[in-house]
Amino acid sequence: MGLLSRLLGPGHRPRDLLADLGEDYRAEVGQAAHLRQHAERSRYPQAAAALRRLAEIEDRHAAWLRERLLGLGGSVPSVTPGALAGNNPWERAVAAFEAAQRKRRRLVEQIGHWDPEEPVVVDLLQRIEREDQRGFGVYEDLIMRSDPQSQD
């Protein structure tokens, strides 16, 4: 339980570690799928390569989460990624960046909640969060180099 939860006392339902990790797993797998779809539609090989590298990072994160879920006796949730957001490369890059930011915010919140009770999980979430943070520059470059007025 995080520091604020301990200080404020119980006021909401308890969190489920396996459910949190399952949610994180779904987000990583979904983000990887969307990045690959975005890469397939990319007009420029260097942009497609950058998107594929980001997808590989998300795949690595998903593998770490899958391993942790199974190690804790949980099951790996099924994932059906939604439709790719955006009508042009710029909109898709912005949508992918926003999804990455939401993912990171959720990880930071979970780190605060599960520290210090789950040190192994906290370490895993921190590794994922740091890698996600390092990838933000790639998203920003893709956004800056895309034309918001372009048409597919």
C-alpha positions in Angstrom: 0.0 0.0 0.0 1.4 3.4 -0.9 2.2 6.1 1.7 -0.9 8.2 1.0 -3.1 5.1 1.3 -1.5 4.3 4.6 -1.9 7.9 5.9 -5.4 8.4 4.7 -6.6 4.9 5.7 -9.0 2.7 3.9 -11.6 4.6 1.9 -11.8 2.6 -1.2 -11.7 -1.0 -2.3 -8.3 -2.8 -2.0 -6.2 -3.1 -5.2 -5.5 -6.4 -6.8 -1.8 -6.8 -7.9 -2.6 -9.3 -10.6 -5.4 -7.1 -12.0 -3.0 -4.1 -12.1 -0.3 -6.2 -13.9 -2.9 -7.6 -16.3 -4.0 -4.1 -17.2 -0.3 -3.1 -17.7 0.2 -6.2 -19.9 -2.9 -5.3 -22.1 -1.6 -1.7 -22.5 1.9 -2.9 -23.6 0.5 -5.4 -26.1 -2.0 -2.9 -27.4 0.6 -0.2 -27.8 3.0 -2.6 -29.6 0.2 -3.6 -32.0 -0.8 0.0 -32.7 2.8 1.0 -33.3 3.2 -1.8 -35.8 0.0 -0.8 -37.6 1.3 2.8 -37.7 4.6 1.6 -39.1 2.9 -0.4 -41.9 1.1 2.8 -43.0 4.2 5.0 -42.7 5.3 6.7 -45.9 8.9 7.0 -44.8 11.2 4.1 -44.0 13.0 5.9 -41.2 9.7 6.7 -39.5 8.5 3.0 -39.9 11.8 1.8 -38.5 11.5 4.1 -35.4 7.9 2.9 -34.9 9.0 -0.7 -35.1 11.8 -0.1 -32.6 9.2 1.4 -30.2 7.0 -1.7 -30.7 9.9 -4.0 -29.9 10.4 -2.2 -26.6 6.7 -2.6 -25.8 6.9 -6.3 -26.7 9.8 -6.6 -24.2 7.8 -4.9 -21.5 4.8 -7.2 -22.2 7.1 -10.3 -22.0 8.4 -9.1 -18.6 4.9 -8.5 -17.4 3.7 -11.9 -18.7 6.6 -13.6 -16.8 5.7 -11.8 -13.6 2.0 -12.6 -13.9 2.7 -16.3 -14.4 5.3 -16.2 -11.6 2.7 -14.9 -9.2 0.2 -17.6 -10.3 -1.9 -15.4 -12.4 -3.0 -15.8 -16.0 -2.1 -13.8 -19.0 -5.1 -11.8 -20.2 -6.2 -11.9 -23.8 -5.7 -8.7 -25.8 -7.7 -7.4 -28.7 -6.2 -4.1 -29.7 -8.7 -1.5 -30.8 -8.7 0.4 -34.1 -5.7 2.5 -34.9 -6.5 6.1 -34.0 -5.9 9.0 -36.4 -6.6 9.9 -40.0 -3.0 10.7 -41.0 0.5 10.1 -39.8 0.6 13.2 -37.5 -2.7 12.2 -35.8 -1.5 8.6 -35.3 1.8 9.8 -33.9 0.0 12.1 -31.4 -2.4 9.3 -30.4 0.5 6.9 -29.9 2.4 9.5 -27.8 -0.7 10.2 -25.7 -1.3 6.5 -25.1 2.4 6.1 -24.1 2.0 9.0 -21.6 -1.2 7.5 -20.1 0.6 4.2 -19.8 3.5 5.8 -18.0 1.2 7.8 -15.6 -0.5 4.6 -14.7 2.8 2.9 -14.0 4.0 5.8 -11.8 0.7 5.6 -9.8 1.1 1.8 -9.4 4.7 2.2 -8.3 3.5 4.5 -5.5 0.8 2.2 -4.5 2.8 -1.1 -4.4 5.9 0.3 -2.9 7.3 -1.1 -0.5 5.0 -4.2 -0.2 5.9 -5.6 -3.6 9.6 -4.7 -4.3 10.0 -7.1 -7.2 7.0 -5.7 -9.0 8.0 -2.1 -8.2 11.4 -2.8 -9.7 9.8 -4.2 -12.8 7.4 -1.3 -13.2 10.2 1.2 -12.7 12.3 -0.4 -15.4 9.3 -0.2 -17.8 8.6 3.4 -16.8 12.2 4.4 -17.4 12.3 2.8 -20.8 9.0 4.4 -21.7 10.3 7.8 -20.6 13.4 7.4 -22.8 11.1 6.6 -25.8 9.2 9.9 -25.5 11.8 11.7 -27.6 11.2 9.3 -30.5 7.4 10.1 -30.3 8.2 13.8 -30.2 10.5 13.5 -33.3 7.8 11.7 -35.2 5.2 14.3 -34.3 7.5 17.2 -35.2 8.4 15.6 -38.6 4.8 14.8 -39.5 2.5 17.1 -41.4 -0.7 17.7 -39.5 -2.4 18.6 -42.8 -1.4 15.6 -44.7 -3.9 13.1 -46.1 -3.5 9.3 -46.2 
